[in-house]
Amino acid sequence: IIQNGPYQNNIYYNIEKQYVGFATLPNQVHRKSVKKGFDFTLMVAGESGMGKSTLVNSLFLTDLYKDRKLLNAEERINQTVEIIKHTVDIEEKGVKLKLTIVDTPGFGDAVNNNECWKPITDYIDQQFEQYFRDESGLNRKNIQDNRVHCCLYFIPPFGHGLRPVDVEFMKALHEKVNIIPLIAKADCLTPNEIKKLKDRVKEIDKFGIKVYQFPECDSDEDEEFKQLDKELKECTPFAVIGSNTVVEARGQRVRGRLYPWGIVEVENQSHCDFVKLRNMLIRSHMHDLKDVTCDVHYENYRAQCIQEMTSKLAQDNRMESPIPILPLSTPDAETEKLIKMKDEEV
């Protein structure tokens, strides 16, 4: 506001007129994202009979396994690990999600499970390779993202913790995909048994395996979100139960499992961690799972590919060049010491 001079009555800069408009950028991004839709690829792995199909149907309230054929024991002896994709388009309140479920029937079912995870690692690498080719091509406008964003690994409720096949599987995949270990069929265990099994599974770090880590909360997050995030971290690995059956409990119709001794409710947080898993996977951390896939796992694969291509190109140039290309000399210890001293002086 100009207070002196002949134009003192004219207000050139009114506080209300200082609004430029870039504060609406999040709304523009939101509209564009909703119009485009979202995609998410979820892999489920574990032995047959662990409730993988039931849990996926429970999570997304859909039926992805209508035409599934169950094999008998004799057929499963000769079965190899397969990779089967199920894709479904889900819409909720105008938001469209293209959900791809990658199932791995046959994993861990053979008598000899040596390297039974190889088809799974190959599949993940193939999706990275396809994305890398599309990204490096001429038409980059409509790239289909089929990279695996998350792998739910089902650990059997029986036994005394992780088995060798569990450890080897996660060792082979933890640098390629976000692994979230789950304790399957938690209704087979008492609360005390669940706690003991969770403690054993948490010892996964001693094998050098890095499962998906929840990001730290920002300081400006509200207290309710911080509390929910704290509960999620304390609850891992999630002990889950799945059910597509609606039963009546306390006068209400709920999804659960009916036993002679009572009813187990899928969405009752005192019975299992299904709600926490769903909240984490869909409502709070789906975008972070995609970001980690893109910024960490895929970038590592991409850097490795570029390094191999550069090495091969340099090798080809050496073979074609009439003048030998001398390798760059590496600085010795004395030189490195001098450089370090100069840096400290600066």
Sequence and secondary structure as in RCSB ss.txt:
>XXXX:A:sequence
IIQNGPYQNNIYYNIEKQYVGFATLPNQVHRKSVKKGFDFTLMVAGESGMGKSTLVNSLFLTDLYKDRKLLNAEE
RINQTVEIIKHTVDIEEKGVKLKLTIVDTPGFGDAVNNNECWKPITDYIDQQFEQYFRDESGLNRKNIQDNRVHC
CLYFIPPFGHGLRPVDVEFMKALHEKVNIIPLIAKADCLTPNEIKKLKDRVKEIDKFGIKVYQFPECDSDEDEEF
KQLDKELKECTPFAVIGSNTVVEARGQRVRGRLYPWGIVEVENQSHCDFVKLRNMLIRSHMHDLKDVTCDVHYEN
YRAQCIQEMTSKLAQDNRMESPIPILPLSTPDAETEKLIKMKDEEV
>XXXX:A:secstr
   SSTTTTS SS GGGG  SGGGHHHHHHHHHHHH EEEEEEEES TTSSHHHHHHHHHTS S TT     HHH
HHS     EEEEEEEEETTEEEEEEEEE TTTT SS  TTTTHHHHHHHHHHHHHHHHHHHSS  TT       E
EEEEE SSSSS  HHHHHHHHHHTTTS EEEEE  GGGS HHHHHHHHHHHGGGGGGT          TTS HHH
HHHHHHHHHH SEE      EEEETTEEEEEEEETTEEEETT TTT SHHHHHIIIIIISHHHHHHHIIIIIIHH
HHHHHHHHHHHHHHHHHHHH SS         HHHHHHHHHHHHH 
